[in-house]
Amino acid sequence: MNYFEAIILAIIEGLTEFLPVSSTGHMIIGTALMGIEPSAFVKLFTIVIQLGTILSVLVLYWKRFFKSMDFYYKLVVAAIPASILGLLLNDFIDSLLESPLMVAIMLVVGGVILLFVDKWFNKPTLESSDDISYKQALVIGFYQCLALIPGTSRSASTIVGGMTQKLTRKAAAEFSFFLAIPMMLGASVVKLYKFLKEGHTFTGEEINLLIVGNIIGFIVAIIAIKTFIDILTKYGFKVFGWYRIIVGVVIIAMLLSGHSLQII
């Protein structure tokens, strides 16, 4: 991987991680078009650059993280279901990750759902994610489990989960951002541990690539989050639904044309 490829992947990560469009699907297309081989470092890179996107949430919403411990407890409760299920089904999830077709199908299916979700949940009563109960946080956590299926999108599943619990689109999206922090941090730590346990080491250039990737991801994610909230508040999910369908169809078309796609 060179610096240009690292920057492109970081831009893709920053743009798609918090949007309901599946960062995995976009990484498939990005790495396939650039011909990046899925080495151990590349696999680590695509996970660890999430730390930069995590920082973007902390910067944009830093005041929310100093209100009360109750806020943190709710995040922990919401993170439990997917954390447990992810550990129990780790091998099965890895097998799904080997199927770009599965990712493409879930992109299309999720896109169709997003076309109608605004009609299904159009009577919200909670304007702030601070107002949710522990039970509601747990329900959102169970919705997050759907994101263990590649192509579903963690953001999409948790936002829809929030809307089923009477949160407004904006409040549901913000809780999804907050919930991403423990999940992405945990994934980064586990990936780094496995990388080192397998005997891999970092070269000086690889460390620089990680630094550049996190900085780019941080900057792009800030822009993406602000833009996403504006679009979501004004127009709802339809634009993202159609976009997912298009991306899914593109991946299917690439597969049918004989293009070899690898999920990193």
C-alpha positions in Angstrom: 0.0 0.0 0.0 1.3 3.4 -0.9 0.4 6.9 0.5 -2.1 7.6 -2.3 -4.0 4.3 -1.7 -3.9 5.0 2.1 -5.4 8.4 1.6 -8.2 7.2 -0.7 -9.1 4.4 1.8 -9.1 6.9 4.7 -11.4 9.2 2.7 -13.7 6.3 2.0 -13.7 5.3 5.7 -14.3 8.9 6.9 -17.2 9.4 4.4 -19.0 6.1 4.9 -18.5 5.0 8.5 -21.2 7.1 10.1 -23.6 7.1 7.0 -26.1 4.3 6.6 -24.4 3.1 3.4 -22.0 0.4 4.6 -18.3 1.2 4.8 -17.5 -2.4 4.0 -19.2 -2.2 0.6 -17.3 0.9 -0.3 -14.0 -0.6 0.8 -14.7 -3.6 -1.5 -15.1 -1.3 -4.5 -12.2 1.0 -3.5 -9.7 -1.8 -2.9 -10.8 -3.7 -6.1 -10.5 -0.6 -8.3 -7.0 0.2 -6.9 -5.9 -3.5 -6.9 -4.8 -3.5 -3.3 -3.7 -6.9 -2.0 -5.3 -7.8 1.4 -2.1 -8.2 3.4 -2.1 -8.4 7.2 -1.2 -4.7 7.4 -3.9 -3.6 5.0 -6.5 -5.5 7.0 -5.2 -3.8 10.1 -5.1 -0.4 8.5 -8.8 -0.5 7.4 -9.8 -1.1 11.1 -7.3 1.1 13.0 -8.0 4.2 10.9 -11.4 4.1 12.6 -9.7 5.7 15.6 -9.5 8.9 13.6 -13.2 8.8 12.9 -13.9 8.1 16.6 -12.0 11.2 17.5 -14.3 13.2 15.1 -17.3 12.3 17.2 -15.5 13.2 20.4 -14.6 16.6 19.0 -18.0 17.4 17.6 -20.0 16.2 20.6 -17.5 16.7 23.4 -20.0 18.5 25.7 -22.2 15.4 25.6 -19.5 13.3 27.2 -19.3 15.3 30.3 -22.9 15.3 31.4 -23.3 12.2 33.6 -22.1 8.7 34.0 -25.7 7.6 33.1 -24.8 8.4 29.5 -21.8 6.0 29.5 -23.8 3.3 31.2 -26.4 3.4 28.4 -23.7 3.1 25.8 -22.3 0.1 27.5 -25.7 -1.5 27.7 -26.3 -0.9 24.0 -22.9 -2.3 23.1 -23.3 -5.6 25.0 -25.5 -7.6 22.5 -23.3 -7.1 19.4 -20.1 -7.6 21.4 -21.2 -10.9 22.8 -22.7 -12.1 19.5 -19.6 -11.0 17.6 -17.4 -13.1 19.8 -19.6 -16.2 19.6 -20.1 -16.0 15.8 -16.7 -14.7 14.9 -15.8 -17.6 12.5 -19.2 -17.5 10.9 -19.0 -13.7 10.4 -15.5 -14.1 8.8 -17.0 -16.6 6.4 -19.6 -14.1 5.4 -16.9 -11.5 4.8 -15.5 -13.8 2.1 -18.6 -13.3 0.0 -18.8 -9.9 -1.8 -22.1 -11.1 -3.2 -23.6 -11.3 0.4 -22.4 -7.7 0.9 -24.0 -6.5 -2.4 -27.3 -8.3 -1.6 -27.4 -6.7 1.9 -26.7 -3.3 0.4 -29.7 -3.6 -1.9 -32.0 -5.0 0.8 -31.0 -2.4 3.3 -31.4 0.3 0.6 -35.0 -0.9 0.0 -35.7 -0.7 3.7 -34.4 2.8 3.9 -36.8 3.9 1.2 -39.7 3.2 3.5 -38.3 3.7 7.0 -39.4 7.4 7.2 -43.0 6.3 6.7 -42.9 3.4 9.1 -41.5 5.5 12.0 -43.0 9.0 11.5 -44.2 9.8 15.0 -41.1 10.4 17.2 -41.5 11.6 20.8 -37.8 11.8 21.9 -35.9 14.8 20.6 -32.6 13.9 22.4 -30.7 10.6 22.8 -30.2 11.6 26.4 -33.8 10.9 27.1 -33.8 7.2 26.2 -34.2 4.5 28.9 -31.9 1.6 29.5 -34.4 -0.7 27.9 -34.5 1.4 24.8 -30.7 1.5 24.7 -30.7 -2.3 24.9 -33.2 -2.6 22.0 -30.9 -0.4 19.9 -28.1 -2.7 20.8 -29.9 -5.7 19.5 -30.6 -3.8 16.2 -26.8 -3.2 16.0 -26.4 -7.0 15.9 -27.8 -6.9 12.4 -24.6 -5.0 11.4 -22.6 -8.2 12.0 -24.0 -9.3 8.5 -21.5 -7.6 6.1 -23.1 -4.9 4.0 -25.9 -4.2 6.5 -24.2 -1.0 7.9 -23.8 -0.5 11.6 -25.0 3.1 11.3 -28.2 2.1 9.4 -29.1 -0.7 11.8 -28.6 1.4 14.9 -30.4 4.5 13.5 -33.4 2.5 12.5 -33.3 0.8 15.9 -33.4 4.3 17.5 -36.3 5.3 15.4 -38.3 2.2 16.5 -37.8 3.5 20.0 -39.4 6.9 19.1 -36.2 8.9 18.6 -36.2 11.6 16.0 -34.0 10.9 13.0 -31.4 13.3 14.3 -31.4 11.9 17.8 -31.2 8.3 16.5 -28.3 9.3 14.3 -26.4 11.0 17.2 -26.9 8.0 19.5 -25.5 5.8 16.6 -22.4 8.0 16.5 -21.9 7.7 20.2 -22.4 3.9 20.2 -19.8 3.6 17.4 -17.1 4.7 19.9 -16.9 1.6 22.1 -17.6 -0.7 19.2 -14.9 0.7 16.9 -12.4 1.1 19.7 -12.9 -2.5 20.7 -12.5 -3.7 17.1 -9.3 -1.7 16.7 -7.8 -3.1 19.9 -8.7 -6.7 19.0 -7.3 -6.3 15.5 -4.1 -4.8 16.8 -3.7 -7.6 19.3 -4.2 -10.3 16.7 -1.7 -8.5 14.4 1.0 -8.5 17.0 0.2 -12.0 18.3 0.7 -13.4 14.8 4.2 -12.0 14.9 3.8 -9.1 12.6 5.7 -5.8 13.2 5.4 -2.3 11.8 7.9 -0.7 9.5 8.5 3.1 9.8 6.5 3.6 6.6 3.6 1.6 7.9 3.4 3.7 11.0 3.4 6.8 8.9 0.6 5.4 6.8 -1.5 4.8 9.9 -0.9 8.3 11.1 -1.8 9.8 7.7 -4.9 7.5 7.5 -6.2 8.5 10.9 -5.7 12.2 10.2 -7.5 12.1 6.9 -10.2 9.9 8.3 -10.7 12.4 11.2 -11.1 15.4 8.9 -13.3 13.7 6.4 -15.5 12.2 9.1 -16.2 15.6 10.7 -17.4 16.9 7.3 -19.4 13.7 6.7 -21.2 13.8 10.0 -22.2 17.5 9.7 -23.4 17.0 6.1 -25.3 13.7 7.0 -27.2 15.4 9.9 -28.3 18.2 7.6 -29.4 15.8 4.8 -31.1 13.5 7.2 -33.0 16.2 9.0 -34.2 17.8 5.7 -34.8 14.9 3.4 -34.8 11.7 5.4 -33.4 8.3 4.3 -34.5 8.0 0.7 -31.4 9.4 -0.8 -29.3 7.0 1.1 -31.6 4.1 0.2 -31.3 4.7 -3.5 -27.5 5.2 -3.1 -27.2 1.8 -1.3 -29.1 0.1 -4.1 -26.9 1.7 -6.8 -23.7 0.6 -4.9 -25.1 -2.9 -4.4 -26.0 -3.2 -8.1 -22.5 -2.0 -9.1 -20.8 -4.7 -7.0 -23.1 -7.3 -8.5 -22.4 -6.1 -12.0 -18.6 -6.3 -11.3 -19.0 -9.8 -10.0 -21.0 -10.9 -13.0 -18.4 -9.4 -15.3 -15.8 -11.6 -13.8 -14.1 -9.0 -11.6 -12.4 -10.6 -8.7 -13.4 -8.7 -5.6 -11.8 -9.2 -2.2 -13.0 -7.9 1.2 -10.1 -6.7 3.2 
